Amino acid sequence: MLSLASDFAYSQRSSELSADLPDSLTMATQDKVDALFDAGDFERAFFIYRNELVPVGDKYAQYMVGYMYLTGMGVEEDPIAASAWYRLSAERRTPEFVAVRDQLLRNMNDDEMRRSDAEYIQLRLKYCDLAVLLSSVRRNLREVETKTGSRIQSDSSAMTVIETSGGRVRSGSEYYGLLYSQLEDRLKLMQEIGNFEDMETNPDSVNLRELERRVKEHIASFD
């Protein structure tokens, strides 16, 4: 059976590809969905893996969606869809995910591979690491510009921010300073993943439209 040990699965989890550990809400969702799967509530588990954890870059959730398509657990059996999700989960070249991907692809004929390619491209456009990072960068830049009117940190020094996750109160300068640091980390990770050697990683200077163009071109090409 194409399954993974739970200790390995947890090691593959991430929250929007941040260098930080997943936040408490994401971790609670992961625990909840794993419990649902273990209890045999496959339809609810599939929904949560697919709609709550896949979009934040949880590679194990992406693998599990593929596994459930392959076995017909909680969703109609579809080996082509399964192959596309397995390919997505293996994009970081994690050996265990690569192994299950290759095992499935080896048994496909040319027509099935073409269909798998087409589905994989559509998944990459939304859920590959670069797409997830780009979505997060867009959201963070929009938040900064909405609150401060610019990308300049000093504009927010007099603000008080109550975080929606956990209700923690921070000064504006502290909150936006952390946001800038996170943005810079994600931009640097995008530069590394996409091999964009000349890419701007300063949040104040990044050209979002140009970044979107480069990411789209990168996603459209794959091995």
N, C-alpha and C positions, 0 to 999 in steps of 0.2 A: 504493500500500500504506500502511496506517495504522501507520507506524513512526516512531520518534524517534531523533534523532542521539545517539550515546553521550555526547558532552560535555554535552548538555542533561540526559540521563537521570541522570548522576551528580549534577548540581546539584540534583535533586529528592529525593535520598536523605536520610533522617533516621533517628535512633535514638530511638524513643519521644518524638519531637517535642522533644527536648532542645535547648537553645541550643548545646550542645557538639557537636563533630564525632562521628560514629558511633564506637562503641568498636571495638577491633581485631577482636573476634570478628564483629561485624556487617559490618565492611568485608571481612573474609576471606570471609564467606558471600556477600556481593554479588559479589566477584570470582569465586568458585567457580561460582555459578549462571550468571553471564554467560558464563563459559567453556564450561559445559555446553550452554547454548543455542547458542552459536556453533559448537559441535562437532556439533550436531544431536541431542543427547541430550535430547529435549524432555520426555519423561515425568519424568525426574529434575529437570529445570529447573523444570517446572511445580510439582512437589511442594515444592521449596524456596521458590520465589516465594510460593506459596499458604500454606505452613504455617510458614515461618520468618521471612520478611521482611514479608509483609502485616501480621501482628499487631503489629509495632513501628512502624507508621506510614510504611513505605517506599512513597511514592506511585508511584514507577516500578514497583515490584513489583506494585502493585495494577493499574496500567496493563497490565503484561505478562500478568497473569492474564486480563484482558479480551481482550487481543490473541490469546492462545493459544486462548481459547474461540471467538473470531471465526473463526480460521483452522483450528481443529482440530489444532493442534500440541500433542501430548502429552496431549490430553484430547478428549473427544467434542465436535464442533462444536455451539455453542449461542449463537446471536446474542442471545437475550434475556439470558442470563447475561453475555455480553460487554458489553452495554449497561449493565447494572447496575454492573459493575466499572469501566467507563469513567466513569460518573457519580461513583463513589466517588473515583477518581483525580483528578477535576477539582474537588473540593470547595474547594480553595484558589484556584480560578479562575486557575490557570496557563494562559496562552493556548494552548499546544500541546495540553494535555490537554482543554481546552474544545473545541478545534477537532475533535478526533477523536470526542469524545462527540457533539457536535452533528451531525456528518456521519452518524453511525449513527442517531441518534434521528429525524432528518428523514425517513428512509425507513420508519418504523414506522407501522402502522395503530393504531387506538384500542385494540384488544384486546392487541396487542403492547406498547403503552405501559402498559396496566394491569398486565400481567405484569412488565414491567420495573420499574414502581413498587414492586410487592410484593417483588421480589428486592432492590431497592435499599434498601428500609427494613430488611430483615434484615441486609444488609451494614453499614448505618450503625450498627445497634445494637451491633455488635461492633468495627468497624474504622474508623469515622469518627474524625476528630482528637479530638473530645471524648471518645469512648469509649476511645480508646487512652490519653489523658491520665488519665482517671478510673481506669482499670485500674492505671496506674503509681502514681497517688496512693494508691489503696487499698493496694497492695503495700508502698509505702514507709512509710505510717503503721503498717501491721501490723508491719513490721520494727522500727520505733522502739519501739512499745509492747511487743513481745515481748522485746526486749533490755533495755529500761530500766524497764519497768513503767509508763511514762508518756510524755508527749511533751516532757518537760523535758530540755533538752540537758545540763544540769549533772549529771544522774544518771549519765551515761556517761563522766565524766571519768577514771575509774580503769581503764576497759576498754582492751583491745588488740584490734583487729579485723584479721583477714587477709581481704582481698577475694578472692572466688572467681574473679573475672576478673583474671588476672595475678599473683595471690598477693601483692600489695603489702600491707605491714604499716602500719597507721595507729593512732594513739591513738584511743580512743573519742570524745574530744571533737572531734578533727579529722574523723573519719569521719562522725559524726552532725551536725557542723556543716555539712559539705558536703551531706549528705542533706537537712537543713533548707533550705539555700539552693536546692537543686534542687526541693524540694517547693514552696517559695514561688514560684519561677519558673514552675512548671507550673500552679499555682493561678492566677497572674496571667494566664497564657496562656489558661486555661479561661475566665476572666472576660472576656477580650477576644473569644475566638471565639464564646462563647455570648451576648455582650452582657449579661452578668449584672452590672449596674452596682453593685448593693449586695452582691455576693458577698464573703464573708470569705476573705482570702488569707493569713492568718496560720495556719501549720500547727498551732499550739497551740490555736486557737480554731475551726477549721473544723468544721462539722457535716456529717459524711460522709453521713448519711442524707438530709439536706436537699439536699446537693449531688447525690446520685444521683437524687433526684426531679426536680430542675431539668434535669439532663442528659437524662434519659429523655424529658421533655416536649419539650425542644429537638430531640432526634433524631427524634421522631415527626412533626415538622413540617418540610417542605422545599419548595423551589420546584420 
